[in-house]
Amino acid sequence: MKYQLALLAAFAVAPGLRADDWPQWMGPKRDNVWREEGIVEKFPEGGPKKLWSSPLAGGYSGPAVVGDRLFVTDYVKKTGETDEGNFERKETTGSERVFCLDAKSGKEIWKHEYPVKYAISYPSGPRATPTVDGDLVYTLGAEGKLIAFDAKGDKAKIVWEMELKEVYKTKSALWGYAAHPLIDGKKLITLAGGEGSHVIALDKTTGKQLWKAETQQEQGYSPPTIIEAGGKRQLIVVGPSAIRSLDPETGERYWSEKYEATSGSVIMTAIQYKEYLYFGGYSARNILLKLDPAKPAAKTEWKDKPKSGLASVNVQPFLQGDTMYGFDDNGTMYAVELPSGKRLWESTELVGAAKGSETAFLVKNGDRFISFTERGDLVLCKLTKEKYEEIDRAKGIVAATNTAFGRKVVWCAPAFANKRMYVRNDKEIACFDLAK
């Protein structure tokens, strides 16, 4: 569960060309768009060239890449089970680790390790991708350890750290802390949990609390996002019992709409389409809100429509025009029209026969998509309102080393930068050349 607005740092790679960094979950703008040009149109025979790999242990967290540095986290188990748990908490002991690697070679620059006891389902490792912002990189462990490191030094230097469970007197959600923190100006915004502190804002340079707000029955896993609507910047926070809009500067509530999650499963980030806001959760718990154009307010347009929308439980859907593409909890890929929620087509071609919670990460590059599937395949494809169209596929470039629902999977979002893809499983992190 495994289930992601930092500064865009760019550096010149050739006259007239620039390369994106991938400083956080879903990339520079948290929109799953890779804006580099000169990317491969079809794979060479045998698939993209592996440039390097480096040993890594368990985890679902993706890497972050800024300049010539890559940051990634993992978990080294010492005792207990790390198999799938679904709705069962499993206790393990071990250490979470934070790595800073040379993005060109995979060579270790520094490492930080700390002991942690897991009491969560799917206890393989951290879920949240590191977030790089200026001179700092932030990591969030599966049991709520939040750390700000010096991102530029040659040794692991902690600038500040916080145990969210201890400070806010709560426990981790069933599938652990998985909502990727959000940088907004001088603030780091993240889900904490506890009474009156479902979401908190911290000074990103010191860790000092700026505000805390709201109570929900559990943290959930939905990363917070900021939208523009009703003449205001609105912080959208989804929890197991409500979708809420807050003033990102103060935490004061603008509005709240009731939402009833199944098993606390709120995972995707809410998607804004014009004056609408869509959210979908496990077991067809979908909802469409209409945003007031004159003030920060919203009302429910429709909810819990059967055979409509998307219940995204592993991968953030992609909105292109008025069509949302993604995977439902049943493992089927759908194209969904907004605001109606109508399913335009369905397909299992990308990941194979749907058995439940099939996963493929979708990143747009130019007029096509690059998809990394749970089987370890890398796929070039096009998505339109009419169909899914596959261009090319490189099979099994990374081994599926984890287990879910009785099958082997790799549930880790890649990073795309320097005309390369960086991706991990539970044994290694690897770099692949995607230059044309």
N, C-alpha and C positions, 0 to 999 in steps of 0.2 A: 502496500500500500504505500506503497512504493509510489504510491500515488502521491508548481511549481512554483522602482524604476531607477535601475542602476545607470551610472554614467556609461555612455558608449565611448569606449576607448578604441581608437583606430590608429594604425601605423602604416606608413608607406611601404609597399613591397616592390613597387616598380613605378616609373613615371606614369601618372594618369590612372593608376590602379590602387585600390585600397582594400584592405581585408578587414572583415568584421571580427571582433572578439565575440566570445560567448560567455559573458560574465555571470550568468545566472540561469535559473530554470527558464526554459523556452527562449533564451537568447537575449540580445541587448534590449529589446522593447517588450519582452515577455509576450511575444506574439507568434512564436514558432516560424519566423521568416528568416531565411539565410540570404543576405543581400550581396554576397560576393558573386562576381562574375567569373567566367572562365572555368566553370565546373563541368565535369564529364557528362556527355550526352548519352553514352552507352558505356558499359563496363568493358575493360579489356578481357580477353579470354582468361579464365581462371579467377576473375573477380578483381577488385581494386587491390593494389599492392599494399601489403602490410609493411609500414615503415619501421615500427618498433612495438614492443610490448614490455610491460613491467608487471611483476607479481603483485597481486592484490587479494584480499580476503573477501568475506561476504558483505553484501550490501545491495541496496536498490538505488542509491543516490547516483545521479549523473555527475560528470565532471564539469568544471567551469574553466574556461581558457581565456586568459588576458595576456596579450603580448606573447612572450616566450615562456609563460608560466601556466601550469595546469594544477588545479586543486581538486582533490577527490577524497572521499572518506570511506572507511570500511570497518568491519567488526571481526575480531579474532576470538572465536568461541573457545572457552576453556572447559566448561561443563554444561550439560543439558542438551536438549534437542534444538535443531534449527530447521526441521522440516516444516511443511505447510501447517497452518493451524486453523485457518478460516475464522471460526468464531470461538476459538479456544486459546486462552493465554498460556504461554509456555515459558517457564523460567529457565534462563541461561545466565551464565557468568562469563565474563571475558573483558576485552578492551576495545573501545572505539579508537580509531586512528585517523588522523588528518595528515594528508600528504601534499607537499608542494613538489611538483616534478618539472623538469625541463620539457616544455612542449615539443621541442625539436627532436629530442633524443629519448625521452622517458626516464632520464637519469634523476635520481632523488636529489632534491636540494635540501629539504628538511622534512621532518616527521614529528608529530606530537601524538602521544598515546596516553590514554587515561582509562582506569578501570570503570566498568559499568555493569550493573545487573539488569537484565531484561526480564520483564513480566508482561510480554505482549504477544499477540498472535503474529505469525510470520517473523520469527526473531532472527532473521538472517543478518540484519545490519541496518545502518542509517538509511533514511528515506530521502532526505532533503538535499538538493544540489547546493553546494557552496555558493555564496553570493559575494562577488567582488565589487567593491565600490571605492575608487580612489586608492588610497594606501592601505585599506583594510579588506580582509576577507572574513566572512561570517559563516560559521557552520552550526548546524542544529542536529543534535544527536537524537536517536530514536526514543530515548527516555527524557528528553527535554534539556539537555545540556547545551546552552547557547554560548558560543565563544567568538570573540573578535580577535583575529590575529593580524600582525603586521604582514602585509602581502608582499612587501618589497625586500625584506631582509633575507639573509642567507641562513638564518637559524629560526627555529620556531619561537616566536615571541608573542605571548598573550597580552593584548592591550586591556581587555576586560572579559569577564565571563560571568555566567549566571545559571543556576540550577532552577529552571522554571517551576518544577514541582515543589521544591522547597520554599521558594519565595512566595508562591501563590497558593500554597497549601492544597495541592490537588494531586491527582494521579494521571498517568498517561492514558490516552484513549486506547481502545482495544487494539488498534493497529499501529500504535505509537505516534510520536510527533512527526507529521508528514507534510504539514502546510508550509510551503517555502516562504521565509520572511520577505517582506517588501520594503525596499528603501524608498523613502519619500522625503526629498530635501535633507534636512538634518535628522530625520527620524528613521528608526528601524521599527516596522510594525509587524507584529507576529501574534499568533494564537498562543495563549498561556494556559487558560482554564482556571477553574476556581470561582469563588464568589466575587462577582463584580469585576472579573478580570479575564473574561473570555478572550478579549483582544487587548493588547497593550501596545503603547508606543514608547520607545526608549531613545535617548540621545545616542546616535549611532557611534559617536566618538568616545563616550564615557560609560554607556550602559545605564545611565540614570533614568529612572522612570519619568516620563513626561505626562502620561495619563494612562488610565486603565478604564475599561468599560464593559458593561453587559455581563449577563450570566446565561449559560446554556448548560444542558444536562451533561454534555461532554464537549471536548474541543472540536471534534470533527477534523477533517483533513483538507478542507477547501482553502487554498491560498487566497488571502485578501487581495482585492484589486481596487483601483480608483477609476471612476468614470466621471464624465462631465454630463450633467443633466439638471434641468430646472434652474439654470444659472449658477450652479454650484459644483465644486469638486466634491464628489461623494465617495467615501470609503465603503465598499460593499463587503460585508462579512456574512458568510453563510454558516449556520450551525444546525444541529440536529432538530431544533424546534422552531427556528425562525430565520428569515433572511432580513438583514438589517442594513440600513444606511446611516453612516456616522459622519460627522465633521472630522476630517483627518487631522485637523490642527488641535482639536480639543477632546475628541471622543464623544462629544454630545450627539445624541440620537436625532436623526432627521425623521426616519420612519422605520416601521417594522411590519412585516407580513408573515403570517403563520405558515410554517412549513413543517411537515411531519416526516422525518427520515426513517427509513427501515434500518434497524440495527445501528443507528448512528452514522450511517454511511452517506456522508456528504463529502465529495471528493473533488469534482471539477471546480474551476473558477467560473462564476457567473459570466455569461456572455451578453454584451450589449449589442443590439441591432436597432439602429435608429432610436425610436422612443420606447423600445422594449428591452427587457432584461430576461434572459432565459437561464434556467437551472434545471439539471436533471440528475436524479439519484437512483440508487438501487431499487429494483422492483417497480419500475414505471412511476416513481415519485417525481414527476416533472411539473414544472410551473412556469408560466409566462406572466410577467408583471408589465404593466404599462406605466411608464414614467411621466409624471406631470411636467409639461414643458415650461411652466411659469414658476415653479417652486420645487424644492426637494421633497417630493412625495411620490407615492406609487400605489397602485391597486392591482389586485390579482385579476388577470384577464381570463386565464383558464389554468386548471391544474389537474394532475393525475389522469391525463388522457390516455386511455389504452391504445397501444399500437401507434403511438405518436412520439415525436421527439427522440431524445437519446438519454439513456441512463448510463452516463460515463463513469466507470468505476476505476479505471487505470490510467487512461490517457485523455488529455485535454482535447476536446473537439476543435476543429478548425473552421472558422467562419470565412466564407468567400462570397462576397456579394450578399444575397439574401439566402444563401444555402450553407448549412452546417454539415460538415462531414466528420464522422467518427464512429466509435464502436460502442454498441449497447452492451449491457451486462450479460446478454445472452451470447455474446461473441460474434454477432453479425455487424458488418459495417453498413451504415445507412447514410444516405443523403437526405437531409431534412430541410424543408422550406420554412423560413420564418417570415411572419409571425404565426402562421397557421399551425406549425408543428407537423405538417403532413410529410410522410416519408415518400420520397420520390423514387428511390430504388434501394435495393439491398444487395449485398455481395459478401461472399466468403472467400473470394479469390485471393485476397492479400495474405490471409493467415491460415487458410484451410478450413475444413469443416468446423462449424461452430459447436463447441461443447459448453462454453461458459467462460466469460471474462477473457476471451482472446484479446491480444494486445498488439498494436503496431503504432509506433510513434510517427506522426506526420509533420514534416517540416517542408515549407514551400521554398523553392529556389527558382526564380524566374517564372515560367509558365507551367512548371511541373512540380511534383512533390518527390521528396526523398523520404522513404519510409524504412525504419528499422523494426523488424518484426520479432515477436517473442521466440521464434525459432532460430534467431540469429541471422536471418536473411536481410540483405540490403536491396531495396526495390526502388526503381524509378517508375513513376506512374503519373497519370493525369486524372484529375477529378473534375467532372462537370455535372451539371444538373441532369444530364442524360445517362451517364455511365461512369464506371471505373474502367480505366484503360491502362494496362500494364505495358511499359516500354522495355524494361530489362530487369533482370534479377540475378544477384550473386548469392548463392545459397550457402548458409552456414559459415559466414566469415568469422563469427564468434560462437563458441559453444554455448548451448543452453545448459547451464549448470545448476539451476534452481528447480524446485518442484512446486507445482500448484495444480490442484484439482486432478491429481494423478498423472500429470504430464510434465515433461521437462520444458522449462521456460527460461528466458533471460528478460527480466522486467526492469531495464535500466535505460533511461533516456540518454541518447548520445549528445555530444557537443560538436558544433561545426565551426571551424575557424581555420585560417591559413590555408584554405582550399583542401582541408583535411577533415576527416571525421575521427573523433575520439570516443571510444565506447568501452564499457567494462562489463565483466560478468563477476562471478565469485572466485575467480582464479587469477585474472589478469585485467589490465587495462591496455588497450591497443590503439594504435594510430594508423589510419588508412589514407592513402593518397587519392583525392577525388578531383585533381586538376585535369582539365581537358588535355 
